[in-house]
Amino acid sequence: MAGISEAITQIKKAESDADSLVEQSTVDAKAMIDDATIKANEMVETAKNEANEEAQSTVFDAEENAKKEATSIGSKADSDVSAIKNKARGNIDEAASIIVKNIL
Protein backbone atom coordinates (compact mmCIF):
# COMPACT_ATOMS: atom_id res chain seq x y z
CA MET A 1 0.00 0.00 0.00
CA ALA A 2 2.88 2.31 0.70
CA GLY A 3 3.94 2.00 -2.93
CA ILE A 4 0.54 3.12 -4.19
CA SER A 5 0.44 6.02 -1.74
CA GLU A 6 3.92 7.05 -2.80
CA ALA A 7 2.97 6.79 -6.49
CA ILE A 8 -0.14 8.92 -5.91
CA THR A 9 1.99 11.49 -4.08
CA GLN A 10 4.46 11.56 -6.98
CA ILE A 11 1.62 11.91 -9.51
CA LYS A 12 0.11 14.80 -7.52
CA LYS A 13 3.53 16.44 -7.30
CA ALA A 14 4.05 15.98 -11.06
CA GLU A 15 0.63 17.48 -11.73
CA SER A 16 1.42 20.40 -9.41
CA ASP A 17 4.80 20.88 -11.12
CA ALA A 18 3.09 20.78 -14.53
CA ASP A 19 0.51 23.34 -13.41
CA SER A 20 3.28 25.58 -12.07
CA LEU A 21 5.20 25.17 -15.32
CA VAL A 22 2.11 26.09 -17.37
CA GLU A 23 1.48 29.15 -15.17
CA GLN A 24 5.12 30.23 -15.40
CA SER A 25 5.12 29.67 -19.16
CA THR A 26 1.98 31.80 -19.47
CA VAL A 27 3.57 34.58 -17.41
CA ASP A 28 6.78 34.34 -19.48
CA ALA A 29 4.82 34.36 -22.75
CA LYS A 30 2.87 37.45 -21.66
CA ALA A 31 6.12 39.18 -20.68
CA MET A 32 7.66 38.30 -24.06
CA ILE A 33 4.57 39.64 -25.86
CA ASP A 34 4.68 42.83 -23.79
CA ASP A 35 8.39 43.28 -24.56
CA ALA A 36 7.81 42.62 -28.24
CA THR A 37 4.94 45.12 -28.28
CA ILE A 38 7.08 47.78 -26.61
CA LYS A 39 9.95 47.15 -29.03
CA ALA A 40 7.59 47.20 -32.01
CA ASN A 41 6.09 50.51 -30.85
CA GLU A 42 9.58 51.94 -30.40
CA MET A 43 10.54 50.77 -33.88
CA VAL A 44 7.41 52.32 -35.37
CA GLU A 45 8.10 55.59 -33.57
CA THR A 46 11.71 55.57 -34.74
CA ALA A 47 10.63 54.87 -38.31
CA LYS A 48 8.09 57.72 -38.13
CA ASN A 49 10.74 60.10 -36.82
CA GLU A 50 13.22 59.06 -39.50
CA ALA A 51 10.58 59.43 -42.21
CA ASN A 52 9.64 62.87 -40.87
CA GLU A 53 13.29 63.96 -40.81
CA GLU A 54 13.80 62.64 -44.34
CA ALA A 55 10.68 64.47 -45.54
CA GLN A 56 11.86 67.70 -43.94
CA SER A 57 15.29 67.24 -45.50
CA THR A 58 13.73 66.59 -48.91
CA VAL A 59 11.54 69.70 -48.63
CA PHE A 60 14.53 71.77 -47.51
CA ASP A 61 16.62 70.49 -50.44
CA ALA A 62 13.79 71.21 -52.86
CA GLU A 63 13.42 74.75 -51.50
CA GLU A 64 17.17 75.34 -51.77
CA ASN A 65 17.21 74.04 -55.34
CA ALA A 66 14.21 76.22 -56.21
CA LYS A 67 15.94 79.29 -54.75
CA LYS A 68 19.09 78.54 -56.74
CA GLU A 69 17.08 78.06 -59.91
CA ALA A 70 15.10 81.26 -59.29
CA THR A 71 18.35 83.16 -58.76
CA SER A 72 19.76 81.67 -61.95
CA ILE A 73 16.63 82.57 -63.92
CA GLY A 74 16.69 86.08 -62.46
CA SER A 75 20.35 86.50 -63.43
CA LYS A 76 19.64 85.24 -66.94
CA ALA A 77 16.68 87.62 -67.25
CA ASP A 78 18.82 90.54 -66.05
CA SER A 79 21.50 89.59 -68.57
CA ASP A 80 18.92 89.32 -71.37
CA VAL A 81 17.43 92.71 -70.46
CA SER A 82 20.89 94.30 -70.48
CA ALA A 83 21.66 92.75 -73.86
CA ILE A 84 18.37 94.01 -75.31
CA LYS A 85 18.98 97.51 -73.89
CA ASN A 86 22.50 97.57 -75.32
CA LYS A 87 21.26 96.45 -78.70
CA ALA A 88 18.51 99.09 -78.58
CA ARG A 89 21.02 101.79 -77.64
CA GLY A 90 23.14 100.76 -80.60
CA ASN A 91 20.17 101.32 -82.90
CA ILE A 92 19.30 104.77 -81.51
CA ASP A 93 21.79 106.58 -83.76
CA GLU A 94 20.60 104.69 -86.83
CA ALA A 95 16.94 105.32 -85.95
CA ALA A 96 17.62 109.03 -85.38
CA SER A 97 19.44 109.21 -88.69
CA ILE A 98 16.50 107.57 -90.49
CA ILE A 99 14.02 109.94 -88.83
CA VAL A 100 16.12 113.00 -89.72
CA LYS A 101 16.51 111.77 -93.30
CA ASN A 102 12.74 111.24 -93.63
CA ILE A 103 11.95 114.64 -92.21
CA LEU A 104 14.38 116.50 -94.45
Distance bins in CASP14 RR format, pairs under 12 A and 6 or more apart:
PFRMAT RR
TARGET T0000
AUTHOR 0000-0000-0000
RMODE 2
METHOD distances of the structure
MODEL  1
1 7 0 0 0 0 0 1 0 0 0 0 0
1 8 0 0 0 0 0 1 0 0 0 0 0
2 8 0 0 0 0 0 1 0 0 0 0 0
2 9 0 0 0 0 0 1 0 0 0 0 0
3 9 0 0 0 0 1 0 0 0 0 0 0
3 10 0 0 0 0 1 0 0 0 0 0 0
3 11 0 0 0 0 0 1 0 0 0 0 0
4 10 0 0 0 0 0 1 0 0 0 0 0
4 11 0 0 0 0 0 1 0 0 0 0 0
5 11 0 0 0 0 0 1 0 0 0 0 0
5 12 0 0 0 0 0 1 0 0 0 0 0
6 12 0 0 0 0 0 1 0 0 0 0 0
6 13 0 0 0 0 0 1 0 0 0 0 0
7 13 0 0 0 0 0 1 0 0 0 0 0
7 14 0 0 0 0 0 1 0 0 0 0 0
8 14 0 0 0 0 0 1 0 0 0 0 0
8 15 0 0 0 0 0 1 0 0 0 0 0
9 15 0 0 0 0 0 1 0 0 0 0 0
9 16 0 0 0 0 0 1 0 0 0 0 0
10 16 0 0 0 0 0 1 0 0 0 0 0
10 17 0 0 0 0 0 1 0 0 0 0 0
11 17 0 0 0 0 0 1 0 0 0 0 0
11 18 0 0 0 0 0 1 0 0 0 0 0
12 18 0 0 0 0 0 1 0 0 0 0 0
12 19 0 0 0 0 0 1 0 0 0 0 0
13 19 0 0 0 0 0 1 0 0 0 0 0
13 20 0 0 0 0 0 1 0 0 0 0 0
14 20 0 0 0 0 0 1 0 0 0 0 0
14 21 0 0 0 0 0 1 0 0 0 0 0
15 21 0 0 0 0 0 1 0 0 0 0 0
15 22 0 0 0 0 0 1 0 0 0 0 0
16 22 0 0 0 0 0 1 0 0 0 0 0
16 23 0 0 0 0 0 1 0 0 0 0 0
17 23 0 0 0 0 0 1 0 0 0 0 0
17 24 0 0 0 0 0 1 0 0 0 0 0
18 24 0 0 0 0 0 1 0 0 0 0 0
18 25 0 0 0 0 0 1 0 0 0 0 0
19 25 0 0 0 0 0 1 0 0 0 0 0
19 26 0 0 0 0 0 1 0 0 0 0 0
20 26 0 0 0 0 0 1 0 0 0 0 0
20 27 0 0 0 0 0 1 0 0 0 0 0
21 27 0 0 0 0 0 1 0 0 0 0 0
21 28 0 0 0 0 0 1 0 0 0 0 0
22 28 0 0 0 0 0 1 0 0 0 0 0
22 29 0 0 0 0 0 1 0 0 0 0 0
23 29 0 0 0 0 0 1 0 0 0 0 0
23 30 0 0 0 0 0 1 0 0 0 0 0
24 30 0 0 0 0 0 1 0 0 0 0 0
24 31 0 0 0 0 0 1 0 0 0 0 0
25 31 0 0 0 0 0 1 0 0 0 0 0
25 32 0 0 0 0 0 1 0 0 0 0 0
26 32 0 0 0 0 0 1 0 0 0 0 0
26 33 0 0 0 0 0 1 0 0 0 0 0
27 33 0 0 0 0 0 1 0 0 0 0 0
27 34 0 0 0 0 0 1 0 0 0 0 0
28 34 0 0 0 0 0 1 0 0 0 0 0
28 35 0 0 0 0 0 1 0 0 0 0 0
29 35 0 0 0 0 0 1 0 0 0 0 0
29 36 0 0 0 0 0 1 0 0 0 0 0
30 36 0 0 0 0 0 1 0 0 0 0 0
30 37 0 0 0 0 0 1 0 0 0 0 0
31 37 0 0 0 0 0 1 0 0 0 0 0
31 38 0 0 0 0 0 1 0 0 0 0 0
32 38 0 0 0 0 0 1 0 0 0 0 0
32 39 0 0 0 0 0 1 0 0 0 0 0
33 39 0 0 0 0 0 1 0 0 0 0 0
33 40 0 0 0 0 0 1 0 0 0 0 0
34 40 0 0 0 0 0 1 0 0 0 0 0
34 41 0 0 0 0 0 1 0 0 0 0 0
35 41 0 0 0 0 0 1 0 0 0 0 0
35 42 0 0 0 0 0 1 0 0 0 0 0
36 42 0 0 0 0 0 1 0 0 0 0 0
36 43 0 0 0 0 0 1 0 0 0 0 0
37 43 0 0 0 0 0 1 0 0 0 0 0
37 44 0 0 0 0 0 1 0 0 0 0 0
38 44 0 0 0 0 0 1 0 0 0 0 0
38 45 0 0 0 0 0 1 0 0 0 0 0
39 45 0 0 0 0 0 1 0 0 0 0 0
39 46 0 0 0 0 0 1 0 0 0 0 0
40 46 0 0 0 0 0 1 0 0 0 0 0
40 47 0 0 0 0 0 1 0 0 0 0 0
41 47 0 0 0 0 0 1 0 0 0 0 0
41 48 0 0 0 0 0 1 0 0 0 0 0
42 48 0 0 0 0 0 1 0 0 0 0 0
42 49 0 0 0 0 0 1 0 0 0 0 0
43 49 0 0 0 0 0 1 0 0 0 0 0
43 50 0 0 0 0 0 1 0 0 0 0 0
44 50 0 0 0 0 0 1 0 0 0 0 0
44 51 0 0 0 0 0 1 0 0 0 0 0
45 51 0 0 0 0 0 1 0 0 0 0 0
45 52 0 0 0 0 0 1 0 0 0 0 0
46 52 0 0 0 0 0 1 0 0 0 0 0
46 53 0 0 0 0 0 1 0 0 0 0 0
47 53 0 0 0 0 0 1 0 0 0 0 0
47 54 0 0 0 0 0 1 0 0 0 0 0
48 54 0 0 0 0 0 1 0 0 0 0 0
48 55 0 0 0 0 0 1 0 0 0 0 0
49 55 0 0 0 0 0 1 0 0 0 0 0
49 56 0 0 0 0 0 1 0 0 0 0 0
50 56 0 0 0 0 0 1 0 0 0 0 0
50 57 0 0 0 0 0 1 0 0 0 0 0
51 57 0 0 0 0 0 1 0 0 0 0 0
51 58 0 0 0 0 0 1 0 0 0 0 0
52 58 0 0 0 0 0 1 0 0 0 0 0
52 59 0 0 0 0 0 1 0 0 0 0 0
53 59 0 0 0 0 0 1 0 0 0 0 0
53 60 0 0 0 0 0 1 0 0 0 0 0
54 60 0 0 0 0 0 1 0 0 0 0 0
54 61 0 0 0 0 0 1 0 0 0 0 0
55 61 0 0 0 0 0 1 0 0 0 0 0
55 62 0 0 0 0 0 1 0 0 0 0 0
56 62 0 0 0 0 0 1 0 0 0 0 0
56 63 0 0 0 0 0 1 0 0 0 0 0
57 63 0 0 0 0 0 1 0 0 0 0 0
57 64 0 0 0 0 0 1 0 0 0 0 0
58 64 0 0 0 0 0 1 0 0 0 0 0
58 65 0 0 0 0 0 1 0 0 0 0 0
59 65 0 0 0 0 0 1 0 0 0 0 0
59 66 0 0 0 0 0 1 0 0 0 0 0
60 66 0 0 0 0 0 1 0 0 0 0 0
60 67 0 0 0 0 0 1 0 0 0 0 0
61 67 0 0 0 0 0 1 0 0 0 0 0
61 68 0 0 0 0 0 1 0 0 0 0 0
62 68 0 0 0 0 0 1 0 0 0 0 0
62 69 0 0 0 0 0 1 0 0 0 0 0
63 69 0 0 0 0 0 1 0 0 0 0 0
63 70 0 0 0 0 0 1 0 0 0 0 0
64 70 0 0 0 0 0 1 0 0 0 0 0
64 71 0 0 0 0 0 1 0 0 0 0 0
65 71 0 0 0 0 0 1 0 0 0 0 0
65 72 0 0 0 0 0 1 0 0 0 0 0
66 72 0 0 0 0 0 1 0 0 0 0 0
66 73 0 0 0 0 0 1 0 0 0 0 0
67 73 0 0 0 0 0 1 0 0 0 0 0
67 74 0 0 0 0 0 1 0 0 0 0 0
68 74 0 0 0 0 0 1 0 0 0 0 0
68 75 0 0 0 0 0 1 0 0 0 0 0
69 75 0 0 0 0 0 1 0 0 0 0 0
69 76 0 0 0 0 0 1 0 0 0 0 0
70 76 0 0 0 0 0 1 0 0 0 0 0
70 77 0 0 0 0 0 1 0 0 0 0 0
71 77 0 0 0 0 0 1 0 0 0 0 0
71 78 0 0 0 0 0 1 0 0 0 0 0
72 78 0 0 0 0 0 1 0 0 0 0 0
72 79 0 0 0 0 0 1 0 0 0 0 0
73 79 0 0 0 0 0 1 0 0 0 0 0
73 80 0 0 0 0 0 1 0 0 0 0 0
74 80 0 0 0 0 1 0 0 0 0 0 0
74 81 0 0 0 0 1 0 0 0 0 0 0
74 82 0 0 0 0 0 1 0 0 0 0 0
75 81 0 0 0 0 0 1 0 0 0 0 0
75 82 0 0 0 0 0 1 0 0 0 0 0
76 82 0 0 0 0 0 1 0 0 0 0 0
76 83 0 0 0 0 0 1 0 0 0 0 0
77 83 0 0 0 0 0 1 0 0 0 0 0
77 84 0 0 0 0 0 1 0 0 0 0 0
78 84 0 0 0 0 0 1 0 0 0 0 0
78 85 0 0 0 0 0 1 0 0 0 0 0
79 85 0 0 0 0 0 1 0 0 0 0 0
79 86 0 0 0 0 0 1 0 0 0 0 0
80 86 0 0 0 0 0 1 0 0 0 0 0
80 87 0 0 0 0 0 1 0 0 0 0 0
81 87 0 0 0 0 0 1 0 0 0 0 0
81 88 0 0 0 0 0 1 0 0 0 0 0
82 88 0 0 0 0 0 1 0 0 0 0 0
82 89 0 0 0 0 0 1 0 0 0 0 0
83 89 0 0 0 0 0 1 0 0 0 0 0
83 90 0 0 0 0 0 1 0 0 0 0 0
84 90 0 0 0 0 0 1 0 0 0 0 0
84 91 0 0 0 0 0 1 0 0 0 0 0
85 91 0 0 0 0 0 1 0 0 0 0 0
85 92 0 0 0 0 0 1 0 0 0 0 0
86 92 0 0 0 0 0 1 0 0 0 0 0
87 94 0 0 0 0 0 1 0 0 0 0 0
88 94 0 0 0 0 0 1 0 0 0 0 0
88 95 0 0 0 0 1 0 0 0 0 0 0
89 95 0 0 0 0 0 1 0 0 0 0 0
89 96 0 0 0 0 0 1 0 0 0 0 0
90 96 0 0 0 0 0 1 0 0 0 0 0
90 97 0 0 0 0 0 1 0 0 0 0 0
91 97 0 0 0 0 0 1 0 0 0 0 0
91 98 0 0 0 0 1 0 0 0 0 0 0
91 99 0 0 0 0 0 1 0 0 0 0 0
92 98 0 0 0 0 0 1 0 0 0 0 0
92 99 0 0 0 0 0 1 0 0 0 0 0
93 99 0 0 0 0 0 1 0 0 0 0 0
93 100 0 0 0 0 0 1 0 0 0 0 0
94 100 0 0 0 0 0 1 0 0 0 0 0
94 101 0 0 0 0 0 1 0 0 0 0 0
95 101 0 0 0 0 0 1 0 0 0 0 0
95 102 0 0 0 0 0 1 0 0 0 0 0
96 102 0 0 0 0 0 1 0 0 0 0 0
96 103 0 0 0 0 0 1 0 0 0 0 0
97 103 0 0 0 0 0 1 0 0 0 0 0
97 104 0 0 0 0 0 1 0 0 0 0 0
98 104 0 0 0 0 0 1 0 0 0 0 0
END
